[in-house]
């Protein structure tokens, strides 16, 4: 990533050309999400996140199967709850909006159009 990204902060966004459009590199957002998850798990203010993870880790395959049979999806519920608690939005401010739009338009112009009516 030698080019300056169109959005440099607070969460940098890189735009890459792809044959059919563009690819957004959201690695900075991924890092932020991992940090948020670790903060939840290590929180002393709310130990329930760690407790729920520990309960899942300590379950035997039989216990997991029994829960699934009973309609209890502890893993899925923890995933959903964590997804709601972590960062999921990328703010883009001022001139960065125009730079991002421009980078996406350049990528769109460089993309190969799909074949229509091919049999």
C-alpha positions as CSV (number, residue, x, y, z in Angstrom):
1,X,0.0,0.0,0.0
2,X,2.3,2.7,-1.2
3,X,-0.4,5.1,-2.4
4,X,-2.0,7.4,0.1
5,X,-5.5,6.1,0.9
6,X,-8.5,8.4,-0.1
7,X,-9.6,8.3,3.6
8,X,-6.7,8.6,6.0
9,X,-8.6,8.8,9.3
10,X,-9.9,8.2,11.8
11,X,-10.1,4.8,10.0
12,X,-8.1,4.6,6.8
13,X,-9.8,3.2,3.7
14,X,-7.8,1.9,0.7
15,X,-9.5,1.4,-2.6
16,X,-8.1,-1.2,-5.0
17,X,-9.1,-1.9,-8.6
18,X,-10.7,-5.2,-9.3
19,X,-11.6,-6.7,-12.6
20,X,-15.3,-6.1,-12.0
21,X,-15.1,-3.0,-9.8
22,X,-13.3,-2.1,-6.6
23,X,-12.1,-3.7,-3.4
24,X,-12.2,-1.7,-0.2
25,X,-9.4,-2.5,2.2
26,X,-10.9,-2.2,5.7
27,X,-7.9,-3.7,7.6
28,X,-7.9,-0.7,10.0
29,X,-11.6,-1.5,10.8
30,X,-10.7,-5.1,11.4
31,X,-8.1,-4.1,13.8
32,X,-10.5,-1.9,15.7
33,X,-13.1,-4.7,15.9
34,X,-10.5,-7.1,17.3
35,X,-9.5,-4.5,19.9
36,X,-13.1,-4.0,20.8
37,X,-13.7,-7.7,21.3
38,X,-10.6,-8.0,23.5
39,X,-11.7,-5.0,25.5
40,X,-15.0,-6.7,26.1
41,X,-13.4,-10.0,27.1
42,X,-10.9,-8.4,29.4
43,X,-13.3,-5.9,31.0
44,X,-13.4,-5.8,34.7
45,X,-16.5,-3.7,34.6
46,X,-18.5,-6.4,32.9
47,X,-17.1,-9.8,33.4
48,X,-20.1,-11.5,31.7
49,X,-18.4,-11.5,28.3
50,X,-15.5,-13.5,29.5
51,X,-17.8,-15.8,31.6
52,X,-19.9,-16.5,28.5
53,X,-16.8,-17.3,26.5
54,X,-15.4,-19.5,29.2
55,X,-18.7,-21.4,29.5
56,X,-18.6,-22.1,25.7
57,X,-15.0,-23.2,25.9
58,X,-15.6,-25.6,28.7
59,X,-18.7,-27.3,27.1
60,X,-18.3,-30.9,26.1
61,X,-19.6,-31.9,22.6
62,X,-22.5,-33.6,24.4
63,X,-23.5,-30.5,26.2
64,X,-23.3,-28.5,23.0
65,X,-25.5,-31.0,21.3
66,X,-28.0,-31.0,24.2
67,X,-28.2,-27.2,24.0
68,X,-28.7,-27.3,20.2
69,X,-31.5,-29.8,20.6
70,X,-33.1,-27.5,23.2
71,X,-32.9,-24.6,20.8
72,X,-30.2,-22.8,22.9
73,X,-27.6,-21.4,20.6
74,X,-25.1,-19.9,23.0
75,X,-22.3,-19.5,20.5
76,X,-24.5,-17.8,18.0
77,X,-26.0,-15.5,20.7
78,X,-22.5,-14.5,21.9
79,X,-21.5,-13.7,18.3
80,X,-24.6,-11.6,17.8
81,X,-24.2,-9.8,21.1
82,X,-20.5,-9.0,20.4
83,X,-21.3,-7.9,16.9
84,X,-23.7,-5.4,18.3
85,X,-21.2,-4.2,20.9
86,X,-18.2,-3.6,18.6
87,X,-17.4,-0.9,16.0
88,X,-19.1,-1.3,12.7
89,X,-19.2,2.1,11.1
90,X,-16.4,4.0,9.3
91,X,-16.8,7.8,9.5
92,X,-15.7,9.7,6.4
93,X,-15.4,13.5,6.8
94,X,-15.1,16.5,4.6
95,X,-12.8,16.3,1.6
96,X,-12.3,12.6,2.2
97,X,-15.8,11.9,1.0
98,X,-14.9,13.4,-2.4
99,X,-11.5,11.5,-2.5
100,X,-13.2,8.2,-1.7
101,X,-15.9,8.8,-4.4
102,X,-13.2,9.7,-6.9
103,X,-11.2,6.6,-6.1
104,X,-14.3,4.4,-6.5
105,X,-15.2,6.1,-9.8
106,X,-11.6,5.5,-11.2
107,X,-11.9,1.8,-10.2
108,X,-15.3,1.6,-11.8
109,X,-14.0,3.1,-15.1
110,X,-11.1,0.6,-15.1
111,X,-13.3,-2.4,-14.5
112,X,-14.1,-4.8,-17.3
113,X,-17.8,-4.7,-18.2
114,X,-19.6,-8.0,-17.8
115,X,-20.6,-9.8,-21.0
116,X,-24.3,-9.5,-21.7
117,X,-26.3,-12.1,-23.6
118,X,-23.5,-14.6,-23.7
119,X,-24.8,-18.1,-24.3
